């Protein structure tokens, strides 16, 4: 039953398949939950299979190993899908926080391979199925880092800019086809993001979120749920969302 303020989201996914990459934690896991609640049949992809299997069981979805940096893994993943109506390009992240003069090339490679080439691989492989659905939707989680540069962040900001341009180019190239494209650019969301960025240093990761109120994964998942429930003729092109306590990538209530 719909409630007056659910904006038509309940049941919006009925009979449709939503693929969520990076569904083992953070925004991806919250998105899988939200889309399953909306009635989508959710296919969860990530490398930590134990986690996606547990979540798939909880929400009645399907879990499949996926490494977006590995062409064979993407091929196997896509081969198991009979249909795909929604693709949420969420797999990604940052490694390190260093000035260009001290750039770690391995970190740069990881960020470009995962955020940029990974998004390209899975999107390219799923395009035929999204088109066949007659009403496809590609949601890409870039970042405010796709819109602005900041000190010590060039590896991540350059990768997110490139991922954003890939997504925005597709919006142009797919005009006339039954596929919508939405880019979501979040500011600070408390997930495992900083833990990954700082190579497992929990204290450093926690300090990022101390003294301000960041967003949580559910905040972004609800925006994705809203996006996926708009009527077919409505394309939300780009959504920029930050915590109230953060004005730019580097300016927040702690930094002033
Ligand atoms: P997270 O909790 O670290 O989640 C990242 C997800 O990406 C994990 O499920 C991880 O799964 C998956 N992943 C990483 N490499 C992968 C690969 N090679 N193949 C498949 N999956 C892979 O961080 P999050 O904050 O939810 O991040 C989700 C997205 O939001 C990322 O694209 C991130 O850049 C973006 N974002 C985050 C923030 C933030 O402040 N948190 C802000 C803006 C944008 P496995 O390790 O199990 O494979």
py3Dmol code that shows the C-alpha trace and the ligand (Angstrom):
import py3Dmol

protein = """\
ATOM      1  CA  UNK A   1       0.000   0.000   0.000  1.00  0.00           C
ATOM      2  CA  UNK A   2       1.341   3.442  -0.845  1.00  0.00           C
ATOM      3  CA  UNK A   3       1.486   6.164   1.775  1.00  0.00           C
ATOM      4  CA  UNK A   4       0.805   9.805   0.890  1.00  0.00           C
ATOM      5  CA  UNK A   5       4.485  10.785   1.130  1.00  0.00           C
ATOM      6  CA  UNK A   6       6.288   7.849  -0.431  1.00  0.00           C
ATOM      7  CA  UNK A   7       6.235   9.647  -3.832  1.00  0.00           C
ATOM      8  CA  UNK A   8       5.139   6.498  -5.644  1.00  0.00           C
ATOM      9  CA  UNK A   9       8.198   4.490  -4.641  1.00  0.00           C
ATOM     10  CA  UNK A  10       6.423   1.490  -3.150  1.00  0.00           C
ATOM     11  CA  UNK A  11       6.178  -1.168  -5.834  1.00  0.00           C
ATOM     12  CA  UNK A  12       7.966   1.001  -8.418  1.00  0.00           C
ATOM     13  CA  UNK A  13      10.358  -1.847  -9.152  1.00  0.00           C
ATOM     14  CA  UNK A  14       7.754  -4.539  -9.532  1.00  0.00           C
ATOM     15  CA  UNK A  15       8.973  -7.167 -12.027  1.00  0.00           C
ATOM     16  CA  UNK A  16      12.152  -5.197 -12.757  1.00  0.00           C
ATOM     17  CA  UNK A  17      15.777  -6.158 -12.204  1.00  0.00           C
ATOM     18  CA  UNK A  18      18.223  -3.729 -10.567  1.00  0.00           C
ATOM     19  CA  UNK A  19      21.967  -4.425 -10.637  1.00  0.00           C
ATOM     20  CA  UNK A  20      24.003  -2.795  -7.863  1.00  0.00           C
ATOM     21  CA  UNK A  21      27.811  -2.873  -8.071  1.00  0.00           C
ATOM     22  CA  UNK A  22      29.798  -2.621  -4.839  1.00  0.00           C
ATOM     23  CA  UNK A  23      26.822  -3.890  -2.845  1.00  0.00           C
ATOM     24  CA  UNK A  24      28.919  -5.374  -0.021  1.00  0.00           C
ATOM     25  CA  UNK A  25      29.062  -2.203   2.092  1.00  0.00           C
ATOM     26  CA  UNK A  26      28.117   1.442   2.444  1.00  0.00           C
ATOM     27  CA  UNK A  27      26.008   3.109  -0.238  1.00  0.00           C
ATOM     28  CA  UNK A  28      25.757  -0.050  -2.375  1.00  0.00           C
ATOM     29  CA  UNK A  29      24.431  -2.224   0.454  1.00  0.00           C
ATOM     30  CA  UNK A  30      21.913   0.455   1.513  1.00  0.00           C
ATOM     31  CA  UNK A  31      20.821   0.837  -2.123  1.00  0.00           C
ATOM     32  CA  UNK A  32      20.269  -2.910  -2.519  1.00  0.00           C
ATOM     33  CA  UNK A  33      18.031  -2.827   0.586  1.00  0.00           C
ATOM     34  CA  UNK A  34      16.064   0.216  -0.586  1.00  0.00           C
ATOM     35  CA  UNK A  35      15.493  -1.098  -4.127  1.00  0.00           C
ATOM     36  CA  UNK A  36      14.415  -4.531  -2.820  1.00  0.00           C
ATOM     37  CA  UNK A  37      11.931  -2.756  -0.538  1.00  0.00           C
ATOM     38  CA  UNK A  38      10.615  -0.887  -3.612  1.00  0.00           C
ATOM     39  CA  UNK A  39       9.921  -4.214  -5.320  1.00  0.00           C
ATOM     40  CA  UNK A  40      12.996  -4.594  -7.546  1.00  0.00           C
ATOM     41  CA  UNK A  41      14.605  -7.957  -7.971  1.00  0.00           C
ATOM     42  CA  UNK A  42      18.135  -6.943  -6.924  1.00  0.00           C
ATOM     43  CA  UNK A  43      21.373  -8.462  -8.218  1.00  0.00           C
ATOM     44  CA  UNK A  44      24.258  -7.651  -5.894  1.00  0.00           C
ATOM     45  CA  UNK A  45      27.849  -7.596  -7.165  1.00  0.00           C
ATOM     46  CA  UNK A  46      31.104  -7.209  -5.203  1.00  0.00           C
ATOM     47  CA  UNK A  47      34.299  -9.090  -4.379  1.00  0.00           C
ATOM     48  CA  UNK A  48      33.410  -9.883  -0.741  1.00  0.00           C
ATOM     49  CA  UNK A  49      30.948 -12.610  -1.618  1.00  0.00           C
ATOM     50  CA  UNK A  50      30.187 -13.612   1.988  1.00  0.00           C
ATOM     51  CA  UNK A  51      28.764 -10.164   2.609  1.00  0.00           C
ATOM     52  CA  UNK A  52      26.633  -9.947  -0.524  1.00  0.00           C
ATOM     53  CA  UNK A  53      25.337 -13.474  -0.035  1.00  0.00           C
ATOM     54  CA  UNK A  54      24.155 -12.623   3.496  1.00  0.00           C
ATOM     55  CA  UNK A  55      22.509  -9.412   2.287  1.00  0.00           C
ATOM     56  CA  UNK A  56      20.920 -11.121  -0.721  1.00  0.00           C
ATOM     57  CA  UNK A  57      19.377 -13.686   1.577  1.00  0.00           C
ATOM     58  CA  UNK A  58      18.021 -10.939   3.843  1.00  0.00           C
ATOM     59  CA  UNK A  59      16.388  -8.945   1.026  1.00  0.00           C
ATOM     60  CA  UNK A  60      15.467 -11.784  -1.329  1.00  0.00           C
ATOM     61  CA  UNK A  61      18.016 -10.786  -3.964  1.00  0.00           C
ATOM     62  CA  UNK A  62      20.796 -12.586  -5.811  1.00  0.00           C
ATOM     63  CA  UNK A  63      24.528 -12.292  -5.078  1.00  0.00           C
ATOM     64  CA  UNK A  64      27.281 -12.768  -7.650  1.00  0.00           C
ATOM     65  CA  UNK A  65      31.046 -12.262  -7.393  1.00  0.00           C
ATOM     66  CA  UNK A  66      32.040  -9.169  -9.336  1.00  0.00           C
ATOM     67  CA  UNK A  67      35.394  -7.469  -9.758  1.00  0.00           C
ATOM     68  CA  UNK A  68      34.849  -4.495 -12.059  1.00  0.00           C
ATOM     69  CA  UNK A  69      38.593  -4.314 -12.739  1.00  0.00           C
ATOM     70  CA  UNK A  70      38.556  -7.811 -14.262  1.00  0.00           C
ATOM     71  CA  UNK A  71      37.077  -8.204 -17.750  1.00  0.00           C
ATOM     72  CA  UNK A  72      36.422 -11.959 -17.310  1.00  0.00           C
ATOM     73  CA  UNK A  73      34.588 -11.380 -14.031  1.00  0.00           C
ATOM     74  CA  UNK A  74      32.370  -8.709 -15.618  1.00  0.00           C
ATOM     75  CA  UNK A  75      31.650 -11.021 -18.555  1.00  0.00           C
ATOM     76  CA  UNK A  76      30.656 -13.898 -16.243  1.00  0.00           C
ATOM     77  CA  UNK A  77      28.503 -11.598 -14.114  1.00  0.00           C
ATOM     78  CA  UNK A  78      26.608 -10.185 -17.077  1.00  0.00           C
ATOM     79  CA  UNK A  79      26.146 -13.628 -18.656  1.00  0.00           C
ATOM     80  CA  UNK A  80      24.021 -14.713 -15.678  1.00  0.00           C
ATOM     81  CA  UNK A  81      21.506 -11.895 -16.191  1.00  0.00           C
ATOM     82  CA  UNK A  82      18.356 -12.469 -18.241  1.00  0.00           C
ATOM     83  CA  UNK A  83      17.353  -8.853 -17.975  1.00  0.00           C
ATOM     84  CA  UNK A  84      18.477  -5.575 -16.457  1.00  0.00           C
ATOM     85  CA  UNK A  85      16.291  -2.510 -16.013  1.00  0.00           C
ATOM     86  CA  UNK A  86      18.454  -0.495 -13.627  1.00  0.00           C
ATOM     87  CA  UNK A  87      22.229  -0.362 -13.231  1.00  0.00           C
ATOM     88  CA  UNK A  88      23.665   1.404 -10.193  1.00  0.00           C
ATOM     89  CA  UNK A  89      27.358   2.087 -10.844  1.00  0.00           C
ATOM     90  CA  UNK A  90      28.461   2.347  -7.249  1.00  0.00           C
ATOM     91  CA  UNK A  91      31.676   0.266  -6.977  1.00  0.00           C
ATOM     92  CA  UNK A  92      34.574   2.612  -6.373  1.00  0.00           C
ATOM     93  CA  UNK A  93      36.532   4.543  -3.833  1.00  0.00           C
ATOM     94  CA  UNK A  94      39.738   6.366  -2.997  1.00  0.00           C
ATOM     95  CA  UNK A  95      43.245   5.320  -2.001  1.00  0.00           C
ATOM     96  CA  UNK A  96      45.518   7.766  -0.224  1.00  0.00           C
ATOM     97  CA  UNK A  97      45.591  11.528   0.166  1.00  0.00           C
ATOM     98  CA  UNK A  98      48.896  12.801  -1.216  1.00  0.00           C
ATOM     99  CA  UNK A  99      50.167  15.803  -3.150  1.00  0.00           C
ATOM    100  CA  UNK A 100      50.896  15.194  -6.824  1.00  0.00           C
ATOM    101  CA  UNK A 101      54.626  15.539  -6.092  1.00  0.00           C
ATOM    102  CA  UNK A 102      54.366  12.452  -3.859  1.00  0.00           C
ATOM    103  CA  UNK A 103      51.751  10.553  -5.865  1.00  0.00           C
ATOM    104  CA  UNK A 104      51.665   6.790  -5.383  1.00  0.00           C
ATOM    105  CA  UNK A 105      51.183   5.403  -8.893  1.00  0.00           C
ATOM    106  CA  UNK A 106      49.687   2.160  -7.622  1.00  0.00           C
ATOM    107  CA  UNK A 107      46.990   4.130  -5.757  1.00  0.00           C
ATOM    108  CA  UNK A 108      46.273   6.157  -8.899  1.00  0.00           C
ATOM    109  CA  UNK A 109      46.019   2.990 -10.975  1.00  0.00           C
ATOM    110  CA  UNK A 110      43.601   1.428  -8.443  1.00  0.00           C
ATOM    111  CA  UNK A 111      41.374   4.528  -8.477  1.00  0.00           C
ATOM    112  CA  UNK A 112      41.322   4.823 -12.264  1.00  0.00           C
ATOM    113  CA  UNK A 113      40.842   1.088 -12.820  1.00  0.00           C
ATOM    114  CA  UNK A 114      37.992   0.844 -10.296  1.00  0.00           C
ATOM    115  CA  UNK A 115      36.081   4.116 -10.706  1.00  0.00           C
ATOM    116  CA  UNK A 116      36.642   4.834 -14.400  1.00  0.00           C
ATOM    117  CA  UNK A 117      37.505   1.692 -16.365  1.00  0.00           C
ATOM    118  CA  UNK A 118      35.384  -0.449 -14.005  1.00  0.00           C
ATOM    119  CA  UNK A 119      32.338   1.733 -14.627  1.00  0.00           C
ATOM    120  CA  UNK A 120      33.029   1.616 -18.366  1.00  0.00           C
ATOM    121  CA  UNK A 121      33.362  -2.212 -18.371  1.00  0.00           C
ATOM    122  CA  UNK A 122      30.121  -3.011 -16.582  1.00  0.00           C
ATOM    123  CA  UNK A 123      28.122  -0.253 -18.271  1.00  0.00           C
ATOM    124  CA  UNK A 124      29.252  -1.242 -21.763  1.00  0.00           C
ATOM    125  CA  UNK A 125      28.498  -4.906 -21.052  1.00  0.00           C
ATOM    126  CA  UNK A 126      24.989  -4.157 -19.740  1.00  0.00           C
ATOM    127  CA  UNK A 127      23.924  -1.560 -22.315  1.00  0.00           C
ATOM    128  CA  UNK A 128      22.199  -4.066 -24.654  1.00  0.00           C
ATOM    129  CA  UNK A 129      20.098  -5.470 -21.786  1.00  0.00           C
ATOM    130  CA  UNK A 130      19.234  -2.011 -20.467  1.00  0.00           C
ATOM    131  CA  UNK A 131      18.058  -1.015 -23.927  1.00  0.00           C
ATOM    132  CA  UNK A 132      16.097  -4.259 -24.393  1.00  0.00           C
ATOM    133  CA  UNK A 133      14.209  -3.509 -21.162  1.00  0.00           C
ATOM    134  CA  UNK A 134      12.505  -0.651 -22.993  1.00  0.00           C
ATOM    135  CA  UNK A 135      12.913   1.624 -19.962  1.00  0.00           C
ATOM    136  CA  UNK A 136      16.498   1.384 -18.711  1.00  0.00           C
ATOM    137  CA  UNK A 137      18.141   3.536 -16.061  1.00  0.00           C
ATOM    138  CA  UNK A 138      21.837   4.006 -15.307  1.00  0.00           C
ATOM    139  CA  UNK A 139      22.674   5.677 -12.010  1.00  0.00           C
ATOM    140  CA  UNK A 140      26.347   6.487 -11.468  1.00  0.00           C
ATOM    141  CA  UNK A 141      27.655   7.469  -8.057  1.00  0.00           C
ATOM    142  CA  UNK A 142      30.455   9.887  -8.800  1.00  0.00           C
ATOM    143  CA  UNK A 143      31.137  12.463  -6.065  1.00  0.00           C
ATOM    144  CA  UNK A 144      31.499  16.157  -5.396  1.00  0.00           C
ATOM    145  CA  UNK A 145      35.106  15.186  -6.249  1.00  0.00           C
ATOM    146  CA  UNK A 146      33.820  14.891  -9.841  1.00  0.00           C
ATOM    147  CA  UNK A 147      33.055  18.622  -9.738  1.00  0.00           C
ATOM    148  CA  UNK A 148      35.921  20.235  -7.834  1.00  0.00           C
ATOM    149  CA  UNK A 149      39.639  19.737  -7.266  1.00  0.00           C
ATOM    150  CA  UNK A 150      41.191  19.737  -3.800  1.00  0.00           C
ATOM    151  CA  UNK A 151      44.720  19.638  -2.373  1.00  0.00           C
ATOM    152  CA  UNK A 152      46.198  16.136  -2.073  1.00  0.00           C
ATOM    153  CA  UNK A 153      43.180  14.613  -3.815  1.00  0.00           C
ATOM    154  CA  UNK A 154      44.186  14.590  -7.495  1.00  0.00           C
ATOM    155  CA  UNK A 155      44.182  10.800  -7.834  1.00  0.00           C
ATOM    156  CA  UNK A 156      40.581  10.578  -6.662  1.00  0.00           C
ATOM    157  CA  UNK A 157      39.275  13.868  -8.104  1.00  0.00           C
ATOM    158  CA  UNK A 158      40.753  13.105 -11.527  1.00  0.00           C
ATOM    159  CA  UNK A 159      39.218   9.609 -11.516  1.00  0.00           C
ATOM    160  CA  UNK A 160      35.808  10.917 -10.393  1.00  0.00           C
ATOM    161  CA  UNK A 161      35.937  13.729 -12.997  1.00  0.00           C
ATOM    162  CA  UNK A 162      36.656  11.099 -15.663  1.00  0.00           C
ATOM    163  CA  UNK A 163      33.870   8.825 -14.400  1.00  0.00           C
ATOM    164  CA  UNK A 164      31.507  11.813 -14.498  1.00  0.00           C
ATOM    165  CA  UNK A 165      32.477  12.677 -18.070  1.00  0.00           C
ATOM    166  CA  UNK A 166      32.014   9.047 -19.135  1.00  0.00           C
ATOM    167  CA  UNK A 167      28.512   9.092 -17.654  1.00  0.00           C
ATOM    168  CA  UNK A 168      27.614  12.531 -19.087  1.00  0.00           C
ATOM    169  CA  UNK A 169      28.867  11.529 -22.534  1.00  0.00           C
ATOM    170  CA  UNK A 170      26.579   8.486 -22.478  1.00  0.00           C
ATOM    171  CA  UNK A 171      23.670  10.793 -21.640  1.00  0.00           C
ATOM    172  CA  UNK A 172      24.376  12.531 -24.983  1.00  0.00           C
ATOM    173  CA  UNK A 173      25.081   9.387 -26.982  1.00  0.00           C
ATOM    174  CA  UNK A 174      21.981   7.535 -25.785  1.00  0.00           C
ATOM    175  CA  UNK A 175      19.576  10.363 -26.565  1.00  0.00           C
ATOM    176  CA  UNK A 176      16.662   8.790 -28.435  1.00  0.00           C
ATOM    177  CA  UNK A 177      17.124   5.386 -26.790  1.00  0.00           C
ATOM    178  CA  UNK A 178      14.941   4.219 -23.900  1.00  0.00           C
ATOM    179  CA  UNK A 179      17.652   4.642 -21.271  1.00  0.00           C
ATOM    180  CA  UNK A 180      17.785   7.363 -18.646  1.00  0.00           C
ATOM    181  CA  UNK A 181      20.981   8.460 -16.922  1.00  0.00           C
ATOM    182  CA  UNK A 182      21.391  10.017 -13.494  1.00  0.00           C
ATOM    183  CA  UNK A 183      24.665  11.089 -11.915  1.00  0.00           C
ATOM    184  CA  UNK A 184      24.642  11.405  -8.135  1.00  0.00           C
ATOM    185  CA  UNK A 185      27.462  13.483  -6.627  1.00  0.00           C
ATOM    186  CA  UNK A 186      27.604  13.039  -2.840  1.00  0.00           C
ATOM    187  CA  UNK A 187      29.755  14.932  -0.381  1.00  0.00           C
ATOM    188  CA  UNK A 188      30.763  13.255   2.883  1.00  0.00           C
ATOM    189  CA  UNK A 189      29.002   9.953   3.628  1.00  0.00           C
ATOM    190  CA  UNK A 190      30.139   7.849   6.595  1.00  0.00           C
ATOM    191  CA  UNK A 191      30.832   4.379   5.163  1.00  0.00           C
ATOM    192  CA  UNK A 192      33.966   2.240   4.790  1.00  0.00           C
ATOM    193  CA  UNK A 193      35.183   4.820   2.257  1.00  0.00           C
ATOM    194  CA  UNK A 194      37.766   6.464   4.560  1.00  0.00           C
ATOM    195  CA  UNK A 195      38.866   3.102   5.973  1.00  0.00           C
ATOM    196  CA  UNK A 196      39.723   2.018   2.422  1.00  0.00           C
ATOM    197  CA  UNK A 197      41.283   5.396   1.615  1.00  0.00           C
ATOM    198  CA  UNK A 198      43.579   5.212   4.661  1.00  0.00           C
ATOM    199  CA  UNK A 199      44.431   1.546   4.183  1.00  0.00           C
ATOM    200  CA  UNK A 200      42.552   0.214   7.222  1.00  0.00           C
ATOM    201  CA  UNK A 201      43.619   2.961   9.676  1.00  0.00           C
ATOM    202  CA  UNK A 202      40.337   3.162  11.657  1.00  0.00           C
ATOM    203  CA  UNK A 203      41.439   6.050  13.862  1.00  0.00           C
ATOM    204  CA  UNK A 204      42.339   8.232  10.887  1.00  0.00           C
ATOM    205  CA  UNK A 205      39.140   7.194   9.108  1.00  0.00           C
ATOM    206  CA  UNK A 206      36.973   8.055  12.130  1.00  0.00           C
ATOM    207  CA  UNK A 207      38.630  11.447  12.536  1.00  0.00           C
ATOM    208  CA  UNK A 208      37.275  12.492   9.127  1.00  0.00           C
ATOM    209  CA  UNK A 209      33.722  12.387  10.492  1.00  0.00           C
ATOM    210  CA  UNK A 210      34.358  13.705  14.017  1.00  0.00           C
ATOM    211  CA  UNK A 211      33.019  17.158  14.860  1.00  0.00           C
ATOM    212  CA  UNK A 212      30.436  17.272  12.075  1.00  0.00           C
ATOM    213  CA  UNK A 213      27.395  15.307  11.003  1.00  0.00           C
ATOM    214  CA  UNK A 214      28.118  13.438   7.769  1.00  0.00           C
ATOM    215  CA  UNK A 215      25.443  11.792   5.634  1.00  0.00           C
ATOM    216  CA  UNK A 216      24.848   8.062   6.026  1.00  0.00           C
ATOM    217  CA  UNK A 217      24.500   5.458   3.271  1.00  0.00           C
ATOM    218  CA  UNK A 218      20.698   5.409   3.633  1.00  0.00           C
ATOM    219  CA  UNK A 219      20.535   9.119   2.742  1.00  0.00           C
ATOM    220  CA  UNK A 220      21.976   8.338  -0.693  1.00  0.00           C
ATOM    221  CA  UNK A 221      20.000   5.099  -1.071  1.00  0.00           C
ATOM    222  CA  UNK A 222      16.746   7.040  -0.599  1.00  0.00           C
ATOM    223  CA  UNK A 223      17.741   9.441  -3.392  1.00  0.00           C
ATOM    224  CA  UNK A 224      18.450   6.448  -5.627  1.00  0.00           C
ATOM    225  CA  UNK A 225      15.068   4.952  -4.732  1.00  0.00           C
ATOM    226  CA  UNK A 226      13.381   8.273  -5.582  1.00  0.00           C
ATOM    227  CA  UNK A 227      15.281   8.516  -8.891  1.00  0.00           C
ATOM    228  CA  UNK A 228      14.316   4.981  -9.908  1.00  0.00           C
ATOM    229  CA  UNK A 229      10.646   5.631  -9.219  1.00  0.00           C
ATOM    230  CA  UNK A 230      10.191   8.682 -11.477  1.00  0.00           C
ATOM    231  CA  UNK A 231       8.061   8.182 -14.572  1.00  0.00           C
ATOM    232  CA  UNK A 232       9.911   7.104 -17.739  1.00  0.00           C
ATOM    233  CA  UNK A 233       9.830  10.537 -19.375  1.00  0.00           C
ATOM    234  CA  UNK A 234      11.571  12.237 -16.409  1.00  0.00           C
ATOM    235  CA  UNK A 235      15.392  12.190 -16.367  1.00  0.00           C
ATOM    236  CA  UNK A 236      17.102  13.504 -13.247  1.00  0.00           C
ATOM    237  CA  UNK A 237      20.417  14.443 -14.866  1.00  0.00           C
ATOM    238  CA  UNK A 238      22.618  15.291 -11.899  1.00  0.00           C
ATOM    239  CA  UNK A 239      22.036  15.418  -8.167  1.00  0.00           C
ATOM    240  CA  UNK A 240      24.606  17.096  -5.893  1.00  0.00           C
ATOM    241  CA  UNK A 241      24.084  16.317  -2.213  1.00  0.00           C
ATOM    242  CA  UNK A 242      26.202  17.301   0.780  1.00  0.00           C
ATOM    243  CA  UNK A 243      25.756  17.254   4.555  1.00  0.00           C
ATOM    244  CA  UNK A 244      24.511  20.584   5.901  1.00  0.00           C
ATOM    245  CA  UNK A 245      27.852  20.777   7.749  1.00  0.00           C
ATOM    246  CA  UNK A 246      29.905  20.674   4.539  1.00  0.00           C
ATOM    247  CA  UNK A 247      30.018  23.435   1.906  1.00  0.00           C
ATOM    248  CA  UNK A 248      32.809  22.197  -0.415  1.00  0.00           C
ATOM    249  CA  UNK A 249      35.163  19.208  -0.480  1.00  0.00           C
ATOM    250  CA  UNK A 250      37.532  20.962   1.903  1.00  0.00           C
ATOM    251  CA  UNK A 251      35.284  23.505   3.678  1.00  0.00           C
ATOM    252  CA  UNK A 252      33.133  22.255   6.494  1.00  0.00           C
ATOM    253  CA  UNK A 253      32.151  23.411   9.972  1.00  0.00           C
ATOM    254  CA  UNK A 254      35.492  22.140  11.327  1.00  0.00           C
ATOM    255  CA  UNK A 255      37.696  23.921   8.792  1.00  0.00           C
ATOM    256  CA  UNK A 256      35.523  27.080   8.681  1.00  0.00           C
TER     257      UNK A 256
END
"""
ligand_1 = """\
48
LIG
P 32.549 1.603 0.720
O 31.715 1.323 1.927
O 34.027 1.439 0.802
O 31.963 0.755 -0.507
C 32.678 0.589 -1.706
C 32.103 -0.602 -2.442
O 32.802 -0.725 -3.704
C 32.282 -1.903 -1.691
O 31.078 -2.631 -1.735
C 33.366 -2.627 -2.477
O 33.126 -4.041 -2.465
C 33.125 -2.091 -3.885
N 34.293 -2.274 -4.744
C 35.524 -1.740 -4.624
N 36.319 -2.196 -5.593
C 35.581 -3.047 -6.347
C 35.846 -3.853 -7.481
N 37.067 -3.899 -8.048
N 34.838 -4.592 -8.003
C 33.610 -4.575 -7.435
N 33.289 -3.847 -6.353
C 34.273 -3.092 -5.814
O 32.339 3.124 0.267
P 31.020 3.945 -0.207
O 31.154 5.289 0.402
O 29.794 3.184 -0.012
O 31.358 4.104 -1.769
C 30.443 3.824 -2.795
C 30.669 4.814 -3.943
O 30.345 6.128 -3.501
C 32.120 4.887 -4.446
O 32.102 4.978 -5.852
C 32.647 6.175 -3.818
O 33.695 6.716 -4.561
C 31.382 7.006 -3.860
N 31.349 8.147 -2.939
C 31.528 7.983 -1.590
C 31.496 9.097 -0.763
C 31.723 8.986 0.725
O 31.980 10.027 1.377
N 31.596 7.836 1.331
C 31.254 10.369 -1.293
C 31.047 10.494 -2.669
C 31.095 9.385 -3.479
P 34.242 -5.185 -2.365
O 35.427 -4.599 -1.659
O 33.548 -6.274 -1.593
O 34.521 -5.587 -3.777
"""
view = py3Dmol.view(width=600, height=400)
view.addModel(protein, "pdb")
view.setStyle({"model": 0}, {"cartoon": {"style": "trace"}})
view.addModel(ligand_1, "xyz")
view.setStyle({"model": 1}, {"stick": {}})
view.zoomTo()
view.show()
